[in-house]
Amino acid sequence: MTRLSVNLNKIALLRNARGGRDPDVLQAARTCLDAGAHGITVHPRPDARHARTDDVLALATLCRERGVEFNLEGNPFAPPRPGYPGFLALCGQARPHQATLVPDEDGQLTSDHGFDFARDASILHGPVAELRALGCRVSLFADAGADVEHAAAARADRIELYTGPFAADHARGDARQVLARCAATAARAHEAGLGVNAGHDLNQENLATFLAAVPGVLEVSIGHALVVEALDDGLAPTVRRYLALL
């Protein structure tokens, strides 16, 4: 079964927009885990517009106590600054079960592309080795069609397929071509010894279609759509509906 990791960035964004503690990110995590989610994801950005360092450390403790996966996303090359120690240093403090590396720029609204592995494999080797030494499983954000063999050469454990283009084509009514690219990339990743995760713009309308076309997906990380749907239906029921799809 594909596992569900709930991304809580949007909960943190709502809290930060108003100040104070509400909505409570830690309580949202407890609600998701009580509903059956297999893990929690956050992507703490250097400008702290989403999850902050204190959220990361609190969520890491909660996930250890619950015996579930904590997945921390970020750019390993973003320099530290006040309130953000840098992604590798933060992983050293939090010791997430999985570290997902993404090539985001500081001002980027959301993750919208994967690494160019043919170009970036050599510079990824160091951060991947450092994270693995901390005991983290390492996943690298990847576009459909990427040279995933180079990700394996960097000694990553998994790739996370960027599913934004699939979601856009699915909404337009025909995702066959991008699904074929995703399936082929996943197959090549498996052949190279990599596990496959997936994430970005997956929702209740498109998730089953994606998983039927791309076998062997170990984990999906879903945040924005899940939180939007939960505004209508409630957080726990929405989590349970995703689990039923998986």
URTA-V741264 format. One record per residue. OMEGA is omega in radians with two decimals (* if undefined). Layout:
omega->{OMEGA OMEGA}
This chain:
omega->{3.04 -3.10 -3.11 2.98 -3.09 3.12 -3.04 3.14 -3.08 3.04 3.12 3.13 3.09 3.12 -3.07 -3.14 -3.09 -2.99 -3.12 -3.02 -3.03 -0.07 -3.04 -3.10 -3.11 3.10 3.07 3.09 3.12 3.14 3.14 -3.12 3.09 3.13 3.06 3.10 -3.05 -3.11 -3.11 3.08 2.87 3.11 -3.13 -3.11 -3.09 -3.13 3.04 3.14 3.10 3.12 3.10 3.14 -3.14 3.05 -3.11 -3.08 3.11 3.13 3.09 3.11 -3.14 -3.10 3.06 3.14 -3.11 -3.10 -3.14 -3.08 2.95 -3.10 -3.11 -3.12 3.06 3.11 -3.08 -3.09 3.09 -3.07 3.08 3.09 -3.11 -3.14 -3.14 -3.02 -2.97 -3.00 -3.10 3.10 3.12 3.06 3.08 3.10 -3.00 -3.08 3.11 3.07 -3.13 3.02 3.14 -3.07 -3.12 -3.10 -3.07 2.91 -3.07 -3.03 -3.06 -3.09 3.12 3.13 -3.07 3.05 3.10 3.09 2.90 -2.96 3.11 3.14 -2.92 -3.04 -3.07 3.14 3.09 -3.04 -3.12 3.09 3.12 3.14 3.14 -3.13 3.11 3.08 3.07 -3.10 -3.13 2.85 -3.03 3.08 -3.11 -3.12 -2.97 2.99 2.95 -3.10 -3.11 3.09 -3.01 3.07 3.09 3.05 3.08 3.13 3.08 3.08 2.98 3.09 -3.07 2.84 2.94 3.12 3.06 -3.00 3.11 3.12 3.06 -3.10 3.13 3.13 3.11 3.12 3.10 3.01 -3.14 -3.12 -3.01 -3.09 -3.12 3.05 3.10 3.11 3.11 -3.13 3.13 3.12 3.10 3.14 3.11 3.08 3.11 3.12 3.13 3.12 -3.12 2.91 -3.09 2.94 3.11 3.09 3.02 3.08 2.98 3.14 -3.09 -3.13 -3.01 -3.00 -3.10 3.11 -3.14 -3.08 3.10 -3.09 -3.07 -3.07 3.02 3.08 -3.05 -3.02 2.96 3.05 -3.06 -3.12 -3.01 -3.10 -3.12 -3.14 3.10 3.14 -3.13 3.08 3.10 -2.90 -3.07 -3.03 -3.09 3.09 3.14 3.07 -3.12 3.10 3.05 3.13 3.10 3.10 -3.10 *}
